[in-house]
């Protein structure tokens, strides 16, 4: 069973970015799903992300995850809904606002840290901003219009122009984000969380990447009630 292993050599991977590391992001595993965790504060945010962050005073980490809009919003988990989710359909982004590090919210064993250079951070933020449907930002002051409240404290669903399908899942999107940043990963064939986390760990172990997965302390990979932040007025 090789689904959890990166397919090294199937695509030309980018050379390492020679710049110094300025900040670290994280790839988070939530059972079959993966997210990108972006720190708030150490580096400037893309204007679109800064507008989102302004809705959550005190947030220190923005956690982004992609998924099928119907599956995420309907909360229908029947076999028929599962089959529908395999068909191409509108996507959505789940934003979870944390006041704690991802290791505290999800458990260190579910988090892989990846340091980025300034160029990599800029490219990643461009990718995240591009994953949001600009047409939904219609509230006064340029605030984003949420599709719905999310399933966790301090989380909201946002519209995405990206189409979700069995060939482009949340985990494909996660590795696509790392590839867009210029990290040595390949989203080709990535559909499952195990594959995405394998690529993230491989990238973390590259020379100069710093530490990867943290030691386990047994915390659940679902954020706890005291980790999230309520949306501001």
C-alpha positions as CSV (number, residue, x, y, z in Angstrom):
1,X,0.0,0.0,0.0
2,X,1.9,3.1,-1.3
3,X,-0.8,5.7,-1.0
4,X,0.9,7.4,1.9
5,X,4.2,7.8,0.2
6,X,5.4,10.7,-1.9
7,X,6.2,9.7,-5.5
8,X,9.7,11.2,-5.7
9,X,10.9,11.7,-9.2
10,X,7.5,11.8,-11.0
11,X,7.8,15.6,-11.5
12,X,10.6,18.2,-11.6
13,X,10.6,19.7,-8.1
14,X,11.8,23.3,-7.6
15,X,15.3,24.0,-6.3
16,X,15.5,25.2,-2.7
17,X,14.9,28.9,-2.1
18,X,18.2,30.4,-1.1
19,X,16.7,33.1,1.1
20,X,16.7,33.1,4.9
21,X,13.6,31.6,6.7
22,X,11.4,34.4,8.1
23,X,8.4,32.5,9.5
24,X,7.0,29.0,9.7
25,X,3.7,27.6,8.6
26,X,2.2,24.2,9.5
27,X,0.4,21.4,7.7
28,X,-2.4,20.0,9.9
29,X,-4.0,16.6,9.7
30,X,-7.6,16.2,10.7
31,X,-8.4,12.6,10.1
32,X,-8.9,12.3,6.3
33,X,-8.5,16.1,5.9
34,X,-5.5,18.4,5.8
35,X,-5.2,22.2,6.4
36,X,-2.6,24.9,6.1
37,X,-1.9,26.9,9.2
38,X,-0.6,30.5,8.7
39,X,0.8,32.6,11.6
40,X,-0.6,36.0,12.1
41,X,1.8,38.7,13.2
42,X,5.4,37.8,12.4
43,X,5.1,38.8,8.7
44,X,2.7,41.1,6.8
45,X,-0.5,39.5,5.5
46,X,-1.8,39.6,2.0
47,X,-4.6,42.4,1.9
48,X,-7.3,39.8,1.4
49,X,-6.1,37.7,4.3
50,X,-5.6,40.8,6.5
51,X,-9.3,41.7,5.9
52,X,-10.3,38.2,7.1
53,X,-8.0,38.4,10.1
54,X,-9.5,41.7,11.2
55,X,-12.8,39.8,11.9
56,X,-11.0,37.8,14.7
57,X,-9.3,40.0,17.2
58,X,-6.6,38.1,19.1
59,X,-6.1,35.5,16.4
60,X,-2.6,34.2,16.2
61,X,-3.0,31.5,13.6
62,X,-5.3,31.3,10.5
63,X,-6.1,27.7,9.5
64,X,-7.3,27.2,5.9
65,X,-8.9,24.0,4.5
66,X,-10.6,23.3,1.2
67,X,-13.6,21.1,0.6
68,X,-16.8,20.3,-1.3
69,X,-19.3,23.1,-0.6
70,X,-22.3,20.8,-0.5
71,X,-20.7,18.3,1.8
72,X,-19.4,21.0,4.2
73,X,-22.5,23.0,4.4
74,X,-25.3,20.4,4.2
75,X,-23.8,18.3,7.0
76,X,-25.5,15.3,5.3
77,X,-23.3,12.3,5.8
78,X,-25.5,9.7,4.1
79,X,-24.1,7.3,1.4
80,X,-25.9,9.4,-1.2
81,X,-24.2,12.6,0.0
82,X,-20.9,10.8,-0.1
83,X,-21.4,9.8,-3.7
84,X,-22.5,13.4,-4.6
85,X,-19.3,14.7,-3.1
86,X,-17.2,12.6,-5.5
87,X,-18.7,14.6,-8.4
88,X,-17.3,18.0,-9.5
89,X,-19.0,20.8,-7.6
90,X,-18.3,24.2,-6.0
91,X,-15.7,24.4,-3.4
92,X,-15.5,26.2,-0.1
93,X,-12.7,27.2,2.3
94,X,-13.0,26.6,6.0
95,X,-11.2,29.3,8.0
96,X,-10.5,28.4,11.7
97,X,-9.2,31.3,13.8
98,X,-6.9,30.1,16.6
99,X,-5.6,31.9,19.7
100,X,-3.2,29.0,20.4
101,X,-0.5,27.3,18.3
102,X,-1.7,24.4,16.0
103,X,0.1,21.9,18.2
104,X,-2.0,22.9,21.1
105,X,-5.3,23.0,19.2
106,X,-4.8,19.7,17.2
107,X,-2.1,17.8,19.0
108,X,1.6,17.9,18.0
109,X,1.4,14.5,16.3
110,X,-1.0,16.0,13.7
111,X,1.2,19.0,12.8
112,X,4.2,19.3,10.5
113,X,6.1,22.6,10.7
114,X,7.6,24.1,7.5
115,X,9.8,27.3,7.7
116,X,9.4,29.6,4.7
117,X,11.5,32.3,3.1
118,X,9.9,35.8,2.4
119,X,9.4,34.8,-1.3
120,X,7.8,31.5,-0.3
121,X,5.5,33.1,2.2
122,X,4.3,35.7,-0.3
123,X,3.6,33.0,-2.9
124,X,1.7,30.9,-0.4
125,X,-0.4,33.9,0.7
126,X,-1.2,34.7,-3.0
127,X,-2.4,31.1,-3.4
128,X,-4.6,31.3,-0.3
129,X,-6.1,34.6,-1.3
130,X,-6.7,33.2,-4.8
131,X,-8.6,30.3,-3.2
132,X,-11.3,32.7,-2.0
133,X,-14.1,33.9,-4.3
134,X,-13.6,37.7,-4.5
135,X,-17.2,38.1,-5.5
136,X,-18.4,37.2,-2.0
137,X,-16.6,40.2,-0.4
138,X,-19.6,42.5,-0.3
139,X,-20.0,43.6,3.3
140,X,-19.4,47.2,4.5
141,X,-15.7,48.0,4.9
142,X,-14.6,45.3,2.5
143,X,-15.4,42.5,5.0
144,X,-15.8,39.0,3.6
145,X,-19.3,37.5,3.4
146,X,-19.2,34.1,5.0
147,X,-21.3,31.2,3.5
148,X,-22.0,30.0,7.0
149,X,-20.6,29.5,10.5
150,X,-18.1,26.7,10.7
151,X,-18.3,23.5,12.9
152,X,-15.7,24.7,15.4
153,X,-15.5,27.8,17.7
154,X,-14.0,30.6,15.6
155,X,-14.6,29.1,12.2
156,X,-16.5,30.2,9.1
157,X,-17.1,28.8,5.6
158,X,-16.1,31.0,2.7
159,X,-16.8,30.6,-1.0
160,X,-14.1,29.4,-3.3
161,X,-13.9,29.5,-7.1
162,X,-12.0,26.2,-7.1
163,X,-14.0,23.1,-8.1
164,X,-13.9,20.1,-5.8
165,X,-13.9,16.6,-7.2
166,X,-12.6,13.1,-6.6
167,X,-9.6,14.2,-8.6
168,X,-9.0,17.4,-6.7
169,X,-9.7,17.0,-3.0
170,X,-8.8,18.9,0.1
171,X,-5.5,17.1,0.3
172,X,-4.6,17.9,-3.4
173,X,-5.3,21.6,-2.5
174,X,-3.0,21.4,0.5
175,X,-0.1,20.2,-1.5
176,X,-0.9,22.5,-4.3
177,X,-0.5,25.3,-1.8
178,X,2.9,24.1,-0.8
179,X,3.9,23.7,-4.4
180,X,2.7,27.2,-5.2
181,X,5.0,28.5,-2.4
182,X,7.9,26.8,-4.1
183,X,8.4,23.9,-1.6
184,X,9.7,20.6,-3.0
185,X,6.4,18.7,-3.2
186,X,4.2,17.4,-6.1
187,X,0.4,17.5,-5.9
188,X,0.1,15.0,-8.8
189,X,-2.0,12.0,-7.6
190,X,-2.4,13.3,-4.1
191,X,-6.0,12.6,-2.9
192,X,-5.6,11.3,0.7
193,X,-4.4,12.9,3.9
194,X,-1.6,10.3,4.3
195,X,-0.1,11.3,1.0
196,X,-0.3,15.0,1.8
197,X,1.3,14.5,5.2
198,X,4.1,12.3,3.7
199,X,5.0,15.1,1.3
200,X,4.9,17.7,4.1
201,X,7.2,15.6,6.3
202,X,9.6,15.0,3.4
203,X,9.7,18.8,2.8
204,X,10.3,19.4,6.5
205,X,13.3,17.0,6.4
206,X,15.0,18.8,3.5
207,X,18.4,20.4,4.5
208,X,17.8,23.7,6.2
209,X,14.1,23.1,6.8
210,X,14.4,22.8,10.6
211,X,12.2,20.5,12.7
212,X,9.3,18.6,11.3
213,X,6.7,16.7,13.2
214,X,6.5,17.4,16.9
215,X,6.5,14.8,19.6
216,X,3.1,13.4,20.5
217,X,1.2,14.4,23.6
218,X,-2.1,12.6,22.8
219,X,-4.2,15.7,21.9
220,X,-7.1,15.2,19.6
221,X,-6.9,16.5,16.0
222,X,-10.1,18.4,16.4
223,X,-9.7,21.9,17.8
224,X,-10.9,22.3,21.4
225,X,-13.5,24.8,22.5
226,X,-11.0,27.1,24.1
227,X,-8.7,27.2,21.0
228,X,-11.0,29.1,18.7
229,X,-12.0,32.8,18.6
230,X,-15.5,34.2,18.0
231,X,-15.9,36.5,15.1
232,X,-15.8,40.2,15.9
233,X,-18.9,42.4,15.3
